[in-house]
Amino acid sequence: MKYHVPIPLCQMIGMEVIRPALDNDVAILSRSFFNGYIPGFASFYVSVDHEEGYTIDVNDDIVNQWDEIWKQKNEEFEAYLTKHGLHAFKNKMFHIWDGNRCFKAWYNTKEMKLGGVEYHISPTVIILDERKENHSVITCLCDDINM
């Protein structure tokens, strides 16, 4: 069964494995988001595992960097995970394998920082299983995406 997993953008960490997020590309994308995030504009390929195999738990240092809306989004996300039995993702940060340009363009915009709840989005995601035995499959998949 497929779910739309509403991972808040604040729980994502850029990881430029597939391609770098060039400043010019980020600037152009930022302008395209001037009137708000465009749902379905891009899918983020994410994993709880970093390319080197470690994970990062959501902790007080991370949460203290979020505004009140992000904190609420996090609580809603954790409740969603419990409801759908997705316990492996609870209290985890997600590493972005592909989608870093959109992440930087949106998460760093002035509008997002000053805007209300509509600017605190959960983009479309595809969750990857980055265990070592799947690494070559993920790399090939992301190569296909970038062609």
C-alpha positions as CSV (number, residue, x, y, z in Angstrom):
1,M,0.0,0.0,0.0
2,K,1.3,3.5,-0.9
3,Y,1.1,6.4,1.5
4,H,1.8,10.1,1.1
5,V,4.3,10.4,3.9
6,P,4.1,14.0,5.1
7,I,7.7,14.6,6.2
8,P,8.1,18.2,7.2
9,L,10.8,20.0,5.3
10,C,12.4,20.9,8.6
11,Q,13.2,17.2,9.2
12,M,15.3,17.0,6.0
13,I,19.0,17.4,5.6
14,G,20.6,18.2,2.3
15,M,23.2,15.6,1.1
16,E,24.8,16.4,-2.3
17,V,25.5,12.8,-3.3
18,I,23.7,12.8,-6.7
19,R,24.5,16.3,-7.8
20,P,25.5,19.6,-6.2
21,A,23.0,22.3,-5.6
22,L,24.6,25.1,-7.5
23,D,23.9,28.7,-6.2
24,N,22.6,29.9,-9.6
25,D,20.1,27.0,-9.7
26,V,18.9,27.6,-6.2
27,A,18.5,31.4,-6.9
28,I,16.4,30.6,-10.0
29,L,14.2,28.1,-8.1
30,S,13.8,30.6,-5.2
31,R,12.3,33.1,-7.6
32,S,9.8,30.5,-8.9
33,F,8.6,29.9,-5.3
34,F,7.9,33.6,-4.7
35,N,4.1,33.0,-4.5
36,G,4.4,29.8,-2.5
37,Y,5.6,26.3,-2.9
38,I,4.2,24.5,-6.0
39,P,2.8,21.1,-4.8
40,G,4.1,18.2,-6.9
41,F,6.8,20.5,-8.4
42,A,9.5,17.9,-7.6
43,S,9.8,14.7,-5.6
44,F,12.5,14.4,-3.0
45,Y,14.3,11.1,-2.7
46,V,15.0,10.7,1.0
47,S,16.4,8.1,3.4
48,V,16.9,8.0,7.1
49,D,20.4,6.7,6.3
50,H,23.2,9.0,5.4
51,E,25.3,7.8,2.5
52,E,27.9,6.7,5.0
53,G,25.3,4.6,6.8
54,Y,24.5,6.6,10.0
55,T,21.2,8.1,11.0
56,I,20.5,11.3,12.9
57,D,17.8,11.4,15.6
58,V,15.6,14.4,16.1
59,N,16.9,15.9,19.4
60,D,16.4,19.0,21.5
61,D,19.2,20.9,19.6
62,I,17.5,20.3,16.3
63,V,14.0,21.1,17.6
64,N,15.1,24.3,19.3
65,Q,16.1,25.6,15.9
66,W,12.5,25.3,14.6
67,D,9.8,27.8,14.9
68,E,6.4,26.9,16.5
69,I,4.8,25.9,13.2
70,W,7.6,23.4,12.5
71,K,7.3,22.0,16.0
72,Q,3.6,21.5,15.4
73,K,4.3,19.9,12.0
74,N,6.8,17.5,13.7
75,E,4.2,16.5,16.3
76,E,1.6,15.8,13.5
77,F,4.2,13.8,11.6
78,E,5.1,11.7,14.6
79,A,1.4,11.0,15.2
80,Y,1.0,10.0,11.5
81,L,3.9,7.6,11.8
82,T,2.4,5.9,14.9
83,K,-1.0,5.7,13.2
84,H,0.4,4.0,10.1
85,G,2.9,1.7,11.9
86,L,5.9,3.4,10.4
87,H,7.9,3.2,13.6
88,A,11.3,2.9,11.9
89,F,11.0,6.6,10.9
90,K,10.0,8.0,14.3
91,N,12.2,10.7,15.6
92,K,14.5,10.5,12.6
93,M,15.9,13.2,10.3
94,F,15.8,12.4,6.6
95,H,18.7,12.8,4.2
96,I,17.9,14.1,0.8
97,W,19.5,12.0,-1.9
98,D,17.9,13.9,-4.8
99,G,16.0,17.2,-4.5
100,N,18.6,19.3,-2.8
101,R,18.2,22.3,-5.2
102,C,14.4,22.5,-4.3
103,F,15.2,22.0,-0.6
104,K,17.7,24.8,-0.5
105,A,15.5,27.1,-2.7
106,W,12.5,26.7,-0.5
107,Y,13.8,26.2,3.0
108,N,16.1,29.3,2.8
109,T,13.6,31.7,1.3
110,K,12.6,34.8,3.3
111,E,8.9,34.0,2.5
112,M,9.2,30.6,4.2
113,K,10.8,32.0,7.3
114,L,8.2,34.8,7.6
115,G,5.2,33.0,6.2
116,G,2.5,31.2,8.0
117,V,1.5,27.5,8.1
118,E,1.1,27.4,4.3
119,Y,4.8,28.0,3.9
120,H,5.8,25.1,6.2
121,I,5.3,22.4,3.7
122,S,5.8,18.6,3.4
123,P,7.0,18.0,-0.2
124,T,6.3,14.9,-2.2
125,V,8.8,12.2,-1.1
126,I,10.0,8.8,-2.2
127,I,11.7,7.0,0.7
128,L,14.7,5.0,-0.2
129,D,16.1,2.0,1.7
130,E,19.8,2.8,1.7
131,R,21.2,-0.4,3.1
132,K,24.5,-1.3,1.6
133,E,23.1,-4.1,-0.5
134,N,20.7,-1.5,-2.1
135,H,23.3,1.2,-2.7
136,S,24.0,0.4,-6.4
137,V,20.2,0.3,-7.1
138,I,19.7,3.7,-5.6
139,T,22.7,5.1,-7.4
140,C,21.4,3.8,-10.8
141,L,17.9,5.1,-10.0
142,C,19.2,8.6,-9.3
143,D,21.4,8.5,-12.4
144,D,18.2,7.8,-14.4
145,I,16.5,10.7,-12.7
146,N,19.2,13.1,-13.6
147,M,19.5,12.2,-17.3
